[in-house]
Amino acid sequence: VKSVSCGEHHSAILTKQSHLYMVGSNSMGQLGIADLPPTDQGFRRLSTGSPCLVDRLKSYKVDQVSCGKDFTIAIVSANAFDSTTGLLNNGFN
């Protein structure tokens, strides 16, 4: 683990391999994960107790991450940014 950042109800885990994992509440899209697995009863899950890889960033080198109350921002290498990929969305797009 390279670094950890905590928001009010969620946390970000940045690995030494530059992969970003998120855990906690996704009620505002702060995990950056659009589709969490449904609950056993088939309901939409708004949180996760286990770290989930942020798939949209797995092909990028994440350099830094910071969590706010109900948001997360990830900094990727300058040569990796592409404004058409939706990197700055809330995970629900």
C-alpha positions in Angstrom: 0.0 0.0 0.0 1.4 3.4 -1.1 -1.3 5.6 0.6 -4.8 5.7 2.1 -7.2 8.6 2.2 -10.5 8.7 4.1 -13.7 10.6 3.4 -16.7 10.8 5.8 -18.0 7.3 4.8 -15.5 6.0 2.3 -11.8 5.3 1.8 -9.4 5.1 -1.0 -6.4 2.7 -1.1 -3.6 3.4 -3.6 -1.2 0.5 -4.1 2.5 0.6 -5.0 1.5 -0.7 -8.4 -0.6 2.5 -8.9 -4.0 0.7 -8.7 -6.8 2.4 -6.9 -9.2 0.5 -4.6 -12.3 2.0 -3.0 -14.4 0.9 0.0 -17.4 2.3 1.9 -20.4 4.3 0.8 -21.1 4.9 -2.9 -24.3 6.9 -2.3 -22.9 10.0 -4.1 -20.8 8.0 -6.6 -17.7 8.8 -4.5 -16.2 5.3 -5.1 -16.1 5.9 -8.9 -17.6 2.5 -9.3 -20.9 2.6 -11.3 -22.0 -1.0 -10.8 -21.5 -2.6 -7.4 -22.7 -6.2 -7.2 -26.3 -6.4 -6.1 -27.3 -7.5 -2.7 -28.4 -11.1 -2.1 -32.0 -9.9 -2.4 -31.2 -8.3 -5.8 -31.3 -4.6 -4.6 -28.9 -2.0 -5.8 -25.9 -1.8 -3.4 -24.9 1.7 -2.2 -21.8 0.6 -0.3 -19.1 -2.1 -0.2 -17.3 -3.5 2.8 -14.5 -5.0 0.7 -12.1 -2.9 -1.4 -13.1 -2.7 -5.1 -10.7 -1.9 -8.0 -11.7 1.3 -9.8 -11.9 -0.3 -13.3 -11.9 3.0 -15.2 -8.5 3.8 -13.9 -6.8 0.4 -14.0 -5.0 1.2 -17.3 -3.7 4.5 -15.9 -0.8 5.2 -13.4 -2.6 6.8 -10.4 -0.1 9.0 -8.6 -2.2 10.4 -5.8 -5.7 10.1 -4.3 -7.6 12.3 -1.9 -11.0 11.9 -0.4 -13.4 14.6 0.7 -16.6 14.3 2.6 -18.5 12.7 -0.3 -16.1 12.8 -3.2 -12.8 11.4 -4.3 -10.1 12.9 -6.7 -7.4 10.8 -8.3 -4.3 12.3 -9.9 -3.0 10.3 -12.9 0.2 10.8 -14.8 0.1 13.7 -17.2 0.7 11.6 -20.3 -2.1 9.3 -19.3 -5.0 11.8 -19.1 -7.6 11.7 -21.9 -10.6 14.0 -21.4 -12.8 11.6 -23.4 -12.5 8.7 -21.0 -14.8 10.2 -18.3 -12.1 10.1 -15.6 -13.6 13.1 -13.8 -17.2 11.8 -13.6 -19.0 10.6 -10.5 -19.2 6.9 -11.5 -22.8 7.0 -12.6 -22.2 7.9 -16.3 
